[in-house]
Amino acid sequence: MNRRHGRISAKLLSLLLMVICVFALAGCESTTIDKDAYKTAEKQNEVYQEASGLEDWAVDMIAYLNAASDEQIRSDAENAISIADYTKKNYPVDPDGMEIHTVEMYNSWIKTRSDLGQIKSIDSMNITPGSDTSTLCVITVETTYELRKCTFEFTINTDHQIEGAAINPAFTLGEKMSKAGMNTLIGLGFVFIVLIFISWVISLLKHVNRFGQKKAPETAAPAPVIAEPEEEEEEENLADDTELVAVIAAAIAAAEGTAQPNDLVVRSIKKIRRRS
C-alpha cells in the first residue's frame, strides 16, 4: 500500500514539475521585447516633444502662402529662400533649408489659390504619427476661405523633411460635375480634332501618287518610219532605164557599124517574155 502510494506521489510530482517548466518557458517568451512597438513608441514620443514646433511651422507656412504673391513664391523657390529666412525661427521641418518637395507644394498652391480666395480662419490641426517606418508624422490642418473650406496635409519623413503635401479644396457636387463635364468636352474635342487631321492627311495621299507619276521618267517613243516619196523611186527607175538604153545603143551601133551611138534614135524598148 505504501509502495503504491509512493508511485502515485512520484507521478504527481513529475506532472507538477512539467507544468512548472511549461509556465517557465512561457514566461521567458513573454519577456522578448517587440521591436516594432519600441519604434512606434519612440516615434510617438518624438512627435509629442516636437508637436509645438510642428504646429508653429504649419501655421507659419499657411500664413506665408496666403500673404505672398505668385511672383514672390516663385522667386523664393528659385532662390531657395525658406520661411525660416523670413521668420528667423528654428523649425523642426526642413532644418537644413528648402527641399524639392517644398517647391512642388508651392506649385500646387499657385494652381489652387484662385479657387479659395482669402483665408478666414484655421479651424483645427491634428498631428498623427506615421504608420510606416519612413514617415514621422502627418500634419492635417482644416481651414476656411472666402469661397470654400480647404484641407492641408503635410507629410514629414523621419529626416524632418517635407515628403509630400496635399491641398484639397472642398468643392461642391455641382462644381465637381461641372469640372468633370468640361474635362470630358475638352477630351472629346481633342479626339475629334485629331481624327479630322488624320482624315485630311489621308486625303492628301492621292496627290502624293499623282506627284510620283509626274516625276516618273517617260519611255522614249520609237522613231517614226518616214516613207520615201514615190518621186525618188521613179527617179531611180529612170536612172536605171537610161543606163540600159545607153548599153543597148552601144551594142546596136557596134552591130550596125555606126561610130557614134548618139546618132541612133531609140523610140521604145519592149520586154519580151520568153517561153520556158
Secondary structure, DSSP 8 states (H G I E B T S, - for coil): -HHHHHHHHHHHHHHHHHHHHHHHHHHHHHTS--HHHHHHHHHHHHHHHTHHHHHHHHHHHHHHHHHS-HHHHHHHHHTT--HHHHH----SSSTTS--HHHHHHHHHHHHHGGGT-SEEEEEEEEEEE-SSTTEEEEEEEEEEESS-EEEEEEEEETTSSEEEEEEEE---HHHHHHHHHHHHHHHHHHHHHHHHHHHHHHHTHHHHHHHHHHHS-------------HHHHHHHHHHHHHHHHHHHHHHHHHHHT-S-GGG-------------
